Amino acid sequence: MLEKKYALITGASRGLGIEMAIALAESGLAGITITAAPGSDETQSEIEEELHKARETIKKSGTRVTSVLSDVGNAGDCKGAVDRHMEAFPSLDILINNAGKAGRYAHKGDTGHDISGHDPAGIAEIIKTNLCGPYFMLHHALPHMKGLARARVINISKRTESMHRKAWTPYGPTKAALEAATIAWAESLSGTGVTVNTLSPGGAVNTKFGTGKISGHGIDPETIRPMTVWLASDASDGFNGCRFVADRWDPSLPSREAALGCQESQIFPRPERETPLKKAWM
C-alpha cells in the first residue's frame, strides 16, 4: 500500500509516534525518519536509547529507518531533521506532526492552582512544541513535498471537548489552533497534491504523555494505527482539511467505510466564502 513512499514522524520514539511508524512500516513503507527530544525530566542519552530501540523495532518490518534527535520547538532542529531525511531517502511523501508537550510542562514547581502559579517558560514550551513545531516542520518539508504527485501531512490532535475544558495550561488551546492551521494549510495547498488532515486518537491514551507515567488506563495506543495508514495512503485522495478520530475505526468494515466512520466535521463553522475543502464539513 505504501511501497516507494517515505515518511517523517516527529515524537516517534514511543507512544503514538512509534505505533504510527510501525503501522506504516508493516504496510510496506520504503523508509522512515523518526525524531524525538528529551523532556524536562529526561536526559539526552535516555532519548537516544529510546530512538535506538524504536529503530530496531521498526526495522523488523523490513523498512529502512533513520532517527534524529530533534526539538520541533527549534526551527533549526526541524530543518536538520528534514535535511537528514532527504540525505537518507529520495522523497518526503508523508509528514506526521506528532511531537507534543502536555499541560504538565507548565506546572514546574507549581504550588498554585491557577495560571498565576504556572511557569511562564513551561507555558511557552508547550506552545512552541505543539503549535510552532508543526509550522516549522511544514516550512522545511514543503519544498520537498510540493513537487510530488501526492503527499500527506497529518497533524495529531485531540478530542474537541477537551480542547476547552476547565484548565489553565495552553495544551488544549494549542490543539484548537492546530485544527485552524490545518484548514488554512489545506486551503493553501489545494490542487497541489499535498493534503493536510488532522487525526485524534479519540481520548486519553495509555502512554507517558499526559502524566509522565504510564497509567495503565485509557485508549490503547495501537488504536491509531489503521486510520494513520489510510490517511497516509492514496486511498485518502480527495480528503483535505478533514478531521478523523481513530478509536471509531470498525475493523469489520471495508477500509473506506471504516475511515468515513472515523470522520468528524471540522471544529470551526463552514466559511461563508467559497472553499475548495469539499469534505471537511459534514
N, C-alpha and C positions, 0 to 999 in steps of 0.2 A: 504493500500500500504506500510506503514511504521510501521506496528504493530511489537512489540517486538524490535524496533530499538531505540537507544538513541543517542542524538546529543549534541554537544557543539558548540555554536556560539559566537565568540568574537565581541565586539562592538554592542551588540544587545539590548540596552535599548531604541533605537529609530531608525529612518531612515530605511535603507535597512535591517539592522540586525533584527529588530523586525518584519518586513514584512516576512522575510525568516522563522523566528521562528513560526509565525502564520500559514504560509503555511504548514510547516512540521507538526505542531500540528493538523491542520484540515485534514491532510492526514493520521492521525492515529498514529503518533509518540508516543511512550510509555513514553518518558521522555526527558527533555532538560535542559541543563545548559546554562545560558546566562551570559555574562560578560560585564563590562563597566568600564571606568576610567574617572575621571574629566579632562577636557582640561584646558588650561591656563586661560580661562575666566569662569570657573565653580568651584563650591565647592564640596567637598565630599558628603555633605548632599544632595545637588541637584541631584547628580548622584544616590545616594542611593534611593531617592524618585522616580527617573525615573525607576530604576530597579524594585522597588516595583510595580509601575503602569504597567510595562511591564509584570511582573509575573502574575498579576491579569488578564490582557488581554489574555495572552496565556492560562491560566487555564480554560478559558471559553470553550475551545475545549475538556476538559477532560484530558489533558496531564499533567503529573507531571512536575513541574518546580522548579529549584533551581537557585540562582543567586550568583555571586561572584564579588566583587569589585576588579578588576584585570587590571593592566597596562601591556599590552603584550610586551612593550619595556623592561620589567624587567623579566629576566629568572625565578627568584624566584616566582614572581606572576603567571607566566604561569604554573609552577609546582603546585602551590597552587590551581589554577583553575581546573587542571586535577585531582588532588587528591580529591578535593571537589566533582567533578563529579563522580569519582569512589566510593566515600563513599556513594553517594546517589543512584547510579544506577549500574546494573550488567555489563554493557558493554559500550564501546565508539565506536559506529558504524559510526558516521558522525562527521567530524570536518570541520567547516566553518571558514576560516580565513578572517574575515570581518573588524575587527578594523583597522582604518587608521587615519592618520592626513593629512590634506590638506596643500597646499602651504602657507596659511596664517600664519601658525605657525612659518615660517621663517621671517615674517615681523614685529616681535615685536618691536615697537618703530622705525621702519624703515622709514627714511626720504629720503633715496637714491633710485635710480631707477635701480640698478644692484646688483650683488651678493656682492659687497663690502659694501653695506649698510645693508645687512641682518644680522640677529643674528645667530652666529655660533651654539649656544646652540639650537636654534629653528631648524636649518638645521639638526643637529644630532638627534633631537627629531623625526623629520619626518622619517629619515632613520631607527631609532631604532624601531619605531612603524610599519612602512609599510613593512620593509624587515626583520629585526631581529625578530619581533614579530611572523610571520609565522614560521620561523626557530625554535624559542624557543618552540612554541606550538607543532609543529610536533615532536620535540625532546622528549618532555614529554608525548605526546599522543601515539606515535607509538608503544611502548611496549604493550599497551593495545589493539591495533588495529591489529597487525600482526597475532595474533592467531585466528582471526575471518575468517569465510569463505568469507565474503565480508565486506569491509569497504570503506568509501569515504572521500577524502579530497577535499574540494572545496576552491580555492583561489579567492577572489574577486578582479577583475582587472578593467581596464577602456578601453576606445576606443584607438585603436592603434595609430591613427593620433595624439591624444592629449598627447601621451607619450613623444613626442619630439618636440612639438610646442614651439614657442618662449616663454621662461620663465626661470627665474633664480633659481626657487625653485627645490628641488630634488623630488617633488611628482611624476611627470610623469616618470622620470628615475627609481624610486623605483618600479613602477609597471612593467616596462620593465624587471627589474631584477627579479621580482617575476614570470614573464612568463618564464624566463630562468630556475629559480629554479623549477617551475612546471614540465618542461620537464625532468630536471635532476632527480627529485624525482620519477617521473612516471617511468623512465627507471630503476632506482634503485629498485623500488618496483614491477616491472613487474613479474607476476607469483605468487605474494603473496596473491592476493585477495584484496589488498589495491590499489585503483585507485586515481589519482591526476589530477584534471582538473581545468581550470580557467573559471570564469564567469564574464562578464562585463554587467552592466545594459544597456549600449548602448550609453550613453551620460551623460550630466549633469542631476542630479536628484534633484527633488524638496524636499530637506532636508536641515538641518542646516550645513551639512558637509562642503561645499565649502567656504561659506562666513561667516558662524557663525549665519546666519539669514535665516529663511525660505523665499524664494524669491517669491513663487507662480508661478515659471516658471520651465521648464524642464520636464523630464520624471517622471511620477507618480511612486513612489517607489514600489507600488504593482506590477508593471510590472515584477519584478524579481521573483515573486512567482512561476509560472508554471515551469520555467526552473530549479529552485532550487530543486523542488520536484522531477523532472525527474532525475536530476543528483544524488540526494541522494538515489534514489530507485534502485532496482535490474534491472529496465528497462535499465539502463545505462551500464550494463555489457559489457565489451569489449572496452569501450571508456576510454582511458587512455592517459594523456598528451595532451588532446584536449582543444580547446578554444571555448566558446559559448558566444553569445550576446543575452541578454534576450528580448530586445524590438522587436526582429524579430519573436517572437512566434505568430503563427497563430492559434487561438482557434478553427477555423473551421476544422482543420486537425486532424487526429489521433495523439496521443501524440508523437509517434516515428517520424512521418513525421514532426511535428511541431518542435521537437528538432533538427532534421537534418537541418531544415531551419534556425536554430539559429547558426549552427556551422560555424566558420571561420577557415581557415588554420592557423596553428601556425605562430607567427610573425617572427620566425627565419627560415632560409632555412632548408630543409630536409638534414640531415647529409649524408655525403658520406659513412660513416661506416654503418654497419648493425644496425638497431634499432628495438626493439620489439614494438615500438609505431606505429602500422599499420594504425591508423585512425587519427593521429594528423595532417597529411598534406593532403590536399585535391587536 
